[in-house]
Amino acid sequence: MTTDQKQQPVAIVTGATAGIGAATAHALHAAGYRVFGTYRRPPKTRLPGIDYVACDVTDDLTVEAAVREVLAKTGRIDLLVNNAGLGLIGAAEESSLEQARSVFDVNLFGVIRMTNAVLPAMRQQRSGRIVNISSVMGLIPAPFMALYSSSKHAVEGYSQSLDHELRVSGIRVVLVEPSYTRTTFESKALMADQKSEHYALARANAEAVMNAETAKADPPEVVAETIVAAATVAKPQLRYAAGRDAATVSLLRRFVPASAFDRSLRKRMRMPA
């Protein structure tokens, strides 16, 4: 390992083969990081300058192996971006407990696995930054996204508590909250596995809204820029809204009365008042 490589900051980005993860890996590389992007399935195309590492965030052994590989090659980990995530569209009662567990296993427990794996190295360095990708739905639950929203609410609570615990070790934890983003995330989201005709029309309306919002949403590079800023600023905030829509929603949630916000959300999702 050369002197330059020893001085170069090292980042791990989970779910780095497409969408926000790929854009983040590219942006961090451009910002001077040596980036290790994880994948569950080998990527069809690989970004130049990115080291790719096999890792399933739902599997303890592959998480531990991936972190060992990075440490063996670099001797340090300065940044972890917990980006890997799983969407789920459906009414709250339309998903089996097994399906609910699968969402939490990726969106929450995957974050915990990766975090626990990197913390010993960061603590030894007495420095590090963990960026957890949440969502505006971690602040504002939406109909037909109950389990996804719940998993992101859990990430928010976990991250806030963890940040308090780790500051004494020189490690900070921050949240990045995108809104709809122009990726294939929504199109690849799970559909409820126990659909009920009772929700058919409202669910279809919600899906149509999500598809329309995604089509006109910010590209993943906008979120990646926010992640780089959150990763590199000397004194980070707890949370960063990524993109104009996310910033607007976050602002409205803080200052608009709850009843008015509720009516606006239901109208936006094409639900009866």
Order of alpha helices (4+ residues) and beta strands (2+ residues): alpha-beta-alpha-beta-beta-alpha-beta-beta-alpha-alpha-beta-alpha-beta-beta-alpha-alpha-beta-alpha-alpha
